[in-house]
Amino acid sequence: MTIAEKLTILTDAAKYDVACTSSGGDRRGGQLGKTMAAGCCHSFSADGRCISLLKVLLTNVCIYDCQYCVNRTSNDLPRAMFTPRELAELTIDFYRRNYIEGLFLSSAVVRSPDYTAELMIRVLALLREEFGFTGYLHAKAIPGADPALTARLGQLADRLSVNIELPSAKSLALLAPDKKKEAILDPMGQIRDSIRQAKAERQKYRHAPAFAPAGQSTQMIVGASGESDYHILKLSEGMYRKYALKRVFFSAYIPVGTSPHLPSPVGFRPPLLREHRLYQSDWLLRFYHFQADEILSPDLPHLDPLLDPKCAWALNHLEQFPVEVNTADYRTLLRVPGIGVVSARRILAARQWRSLDLDSLKKLGVVLKRAQYFITCSGRMTPGLRVRPEGVRRALTALEAPALAPQYEQLSIANF
């Protein structure tokens, strides 16, 4: 099999893994490549897709039979495997051609977790040590691998990720019986502790080695099992706190199997809108000081498909509105639909010099089509505006309508 044939198979097999981000840390002293904390430089393919990272599997030969995974051992599909040197040289070749600025490396589990991790380490070691590559490297830690191998991966990579895949141990046992919850969570804890230790050492010794300086992330599949949005958000919130994750990625389930424990592929549409709402909720957890129990509850376990989570929360807590923009504190401003992190900070800075009105807010970046129902400026709302819960809901839902158009769904599905 030629390198081009392997590349076609293994890049296609990697498209289901979304736990990928281009933010990295500074690495100096190499001969080739550059990465900055702000992220990788971007280049684009002929059809407009960003291809700044070569996203590829080392192999799609797998010993596991996870029912939700296209690379499961029982699936009949073409198999391929790079040697470490082939993949390292391919990465450098693509970099020199200005196709990419870094590598996202994942793999199916071939032979054993330890064997797979050793092969991945060889790829990264060749890039760092033989080719002197200091560009961005994101590696997928292999659950069940020896902790010493995970530690070595972290020394070579800018970011590590361990995919939790399914939101509960029950679903994992049903759909991926070869995997254990502990084998996934233990490496996450090890990576967290190693990152903290490396940061502490670098505060004392400037040249102490870094460990995954861009942190760690994980991925959950949405729609393959029956967990609610509330369950998923609570799990995400817990992992942010316990494992200091940089990101939790959500991936809408794409039918790749016929297991009776999975949704029937007949007429099934990937839950892309649900994935989108979960990302919006995750944003509220990370940047808007919300808690999962504020967004959803056991009595209201699913996100509103017609409204973004922030608008839905505001409509359910109208007793906290309207907010006076000239006196409200930062956290209160963040709760207002249409006011984001940047515009809230601009409001705090601008009102030191003058009283703000609606025109001022528009210039500061506030989305008044949403915010006007929830704010006052010097005690005044938009002239003639009627604020009734049912009317506000209809107006906010109408603003969401373009994003819910069939074209949006078709475009998202085409990305797979």
N, C-alpha and C positions, 0 to 999 in steps of 0.2 A: 504494500500500500504506500502511495506517495505521501509526502508531507502535505500537499494540497488536499488530498482526499481525507487524511486524518483531520486536518484543520476544518474542513467542511462539516464533518460528522461531529467533532467535539465542540465547536463553537455553537452549532445548532443545539446540542445537548445542554449547553450552559445557559440557554436563554430563559429557563424556568427559575433560575436562581437570581432573585432581585436584591439580595443583601449586599449591595455593591454601592460604594460611594467613592467619589474622587478626591475627598479631602485627605491630606497627608501631613507629614511633619517634615521639618528640614533635615536633610542629610548632607554632610559635607565630606570632602576628602576623596571622593571617587573620581573616576575619569569620564563617566558617561551618564547623561540623564540629569534631570533637575526636578525637584518637587518643592512646593511651598505650602505653608500651613493653609493658605487660602484655597488650595486645590490644584489639580492638574490643569495644564493648558488643554484646549479642546481642538480636535480636528474633526472633519465631517466626511462621511462617505458620499458617493454620488447621489444617493437618494435622500440625503439630508440628515441621516442618523448620526448622532454623536458617537464616535468610536475612539475616544481618547484613551480608553483602556482596552487592551486585548482581553476579552472575557472568554475563558476557555476552560474545559476540563482536561486534566492530565489523562484521564481515561474514563470511558463510560462502561467499562467492564466491572460488574458489581456482584458481590457475594450475597447482598441483601435482596429481599423481595418486598419492598415497601409498595403497597398497592397504589399509592398516589403518585409514584415516581415513574417517569418514562424510562429510566435506566434500570428498572428492577430486573433481576436475573431471569424472571419468567417471560419477559417481554422479548418478542422476536424482532430485533432491529439490528442494523449494522453496528459492529463494535470496532473500536480503535483505541490505540494507546500510544502516546508519545514516549520516547525515551527522555530523561531529564535534559540531555544535551540538545536534542532536537528542539524541545520547547524553549530552552534558554536562547539558542541561536536564532530561532524564529522571532522571539520577542525583540532581540537586539536588531535583527534585520528590519522588522517593522518600525522600530524606533528610528533607525537611521534613515528610513524612507519618509519619516515624519507622519506615519499613519497613527501612531499612538504615543502616549507619554507614560504609560505604566501598564501593569499586568494585574488582572483579577484571576487568581488561580484557585480552582476548586477541583474536586475529583470524586468519582464513585469509589467505593471501597473494594480494592482488588486484593485478593489473598487474605489480608488482615488489616485492621486499622494501623498497626505499627508499620507494616510494609508500605502502605500508602503514604503515611506521614513521612517516612524516610525518603521516598521518591520525590515528594514535594519539597522537602528540605534540600535535596540535591539540586533541584531547579533553581531555588532561590539562592543557594550558596554559589552556584555557577554565575548567576547574574551579579551578585554583590562582590564576590571575591575574585573571580577570574576576569569578568568583563568590566568590573568597576562601576556597575550601574547603581546610581543613587536616586533613580526615579521612584515613582510610587508603586509599591507592591502590596496587594491585598490578598491574604491567603485564608482559606477555609480550614480551620482546625478540625481534625477528624475525631469525632466522639469515640471513646474507647481506646485511643492511642496512649502510649506511655507518657506520663507527665513531662519527662525529660525531652521527648520529641516536641511536645507542644511548646515547651520553653525555648527550644531552639528555633522553632518557627517564629515565635514572637521577637526573637533577637534579629531576625532577618527581614521581617515584614513591617510595613508601616501600620497596617490594621489587620486584626484577626476577626473572624466571625465564626460562631458556632450556631448552626440553625436548630432552633427548637422544633421547627416544622409544624407540629400539631399542638393545639392549645391545652390538651389535658393528657394525663397519663393513661386514662381509659382509651382515648382515641389512638394513642401511640401503640398500646398493646393490641388493639384491634386491627390497625392498618399497617403497622410496622413492628411486628412481634420480635424481630431481630434486634431492635434498638430498645434501650432502657433509659428511663428518665434520668437516672443518676449519671449515666455515661455522657449525657448532654450537659447537665448542670455542673458537674465537677470541673470540666475544663473552663467553663465560664468563671467559676470562682477562682481557679488557678490564674487565669489571665488577669482578672481584677486585682488580685494580690500582687502579681508580678509587676503590673503597671504602677501600682502605688509604691512598691519597693524601689523600682527604677527611678521614679520621680524624686523620691526622698534622697536616693544616692546622688542624683544629679544636682540636687540643691547643695550637697556637701562637696561633691567633686564634679567639676564642670565637664570632664571628659569621661565620666562613667557611661557605660553602654546604655542605650535606650531600649525599651521593650514596648513594641506596638505603640509608638507615640501618638498615633491617630485613634487609639482606643479599640473597642470591640463593638460588634453589632450582631443582630440575629434576625431571623426571618420566621414568620408564621404563615401557613397556608390557610386561606379563608374560604370556607364553603365546602371543604372535603368532609368535614365532620359537623356535628350538630351544636357546637358551642355557641352561645349568644354573644352579641357584641359587648355586653357588660362583662362577661367572663373574659373575653379577649383583652378588653381595656384594663381590667383589674390585674390580669397577668402581666401586661406590658408595664403598668405602673409599678408593680412589685419588682420586676426585673430591672427597671431603671434604678430603683432604690437599692436593691440588693447587690446588683452586679455592675453598677455604674456604667451602663451601656450608653453609647453615643446615639444609636438609632435602633428602633425596632421596625423592620420592614414587613409589609403585608403583601401577600401574593394571592390574587384571586385564583381559585382552583380551576385548572383547565382539564377537561376529561381526557385522561390518558390510559384508562383501564376500565374493565367491566366487572370489578369486584362487587358483590351484592352489598358490601358495606359502604360503597361510595354512591353518590348521586347517579341516577341513570343518565347515560350520555344522550339518550333520545330527547331532543327538545331542550337540552340543558344549555343555559347561557352562563358564561362565567360571571360571577357576582362583582363586576367591575365598579358599579356604583357603590356597593357596600365597601369595597376596598378603599374607594375614594373617601367615603365618610369616616372610615377608621383612620386614615391618614390625617384628615382634618381634626379628629378628636385627639390623635397623638400629638399634633401641633399644640393643641390647647394644654395638654399635660406638660409639654416640654417648655413652652415659652409664655403661656398665659396664666400660669399659676392655678389652673383648674385641677381638681382631683376626679378620679374616675367615678366616685360616688355622687358627684355633682352633675355629671353628664348623663349617667344612666343609673339604674337601680334594679334590684330583683323584680320589682313590680313593673318597671319599664326597661326591659332588657335589650331592646333593639333601637338603633339609631333611626331617626326619621329620614326616609329616602328623599323627601321633597324639600327639606331644609338642611342647611349646614348646621353642625352641632351647636355652634355659638348662638345662632339665631334661635334655634329650638330651645336652648337653655334660657335665653332672655324672655321668650314668650311664656315660659313656664314660671318665670320669676318677675313678673311685671311689678310686684310690690317694691322692687329695688330700683325702679326707674320712675321718672326720668332722672338722668345724672346731669348735674351742673358742671359743664366743662371748665369753667373758670375757677372752680374750687376743688374738684374731685382729685383724689390722689391717684398715683400711677396705676395701682392694681385695680381700682374702680374703673378707670378709663379703659383698661384692657378688657373689661367685661362687656363693653358696649359693642354691639355688632357694627362693623364698618370702621372701627378704630383698631389699628394694629400696633405692633411694638414700635415701629418707627414713628408713626403719626402720634402715638401717645407721648413719646419723648419730645417730639416737636411741639406739642401742645404745652407741656410743662415748661419748655424753654421760652416759647413765644409769649405766654401769658404773664411772664415777669415784667414785660414792657408795655403791654396793653391788654385791654379786655377783648376777648375773642368773640366774633360773631360768625354766622354761617358762612359768609364769604371767606373769612379767614381760615375756617376749618377746611374748606374745599382746597384752598391753596396749600394747606399743610398736608394734604393727602388723605383726608378723611373721606370715606365713601358715604356721602350724605344720603344716597338712596336707601341705605340701610340704617345709618345712624340717626336720621332725623326723627325716627319714632321713639328714640330712647334718650334724647339729650335736650337740655335747654342751654341757651346762651344768655347770661344775665337774666335768668328767669323766664325767657321767652322761647317758645317752640316755633317751628316753621309756620308762618301765617296761613290760616285756613286748613291746617292739617288736622284730620280727625283720627284720633288714636283709639280704635276699638280692637280688641284682641282678634276677632275673626277677620276684620279688614286688614290689619297689619299682617296676619298670616298669609292672606291671599296676595298681598303686595310683595312680601318677601319670597313667596313661592314663585311668583311670576319672574322675579329677578333670577331665580335658579333655573328657569325653564331652558335657556339656551344650552346649559351644560348637560341637561338631561335629554337632549335631542338624540334621535337614533344615529345620526352621523357620529356623535361622540362615542357611542358604544361600538360602532363598527370600526372606528379609527383605533380604539383601544384594543379590540380583538385582533386587528390586523397586525399589531405590534408583536403578537405571539407567532 
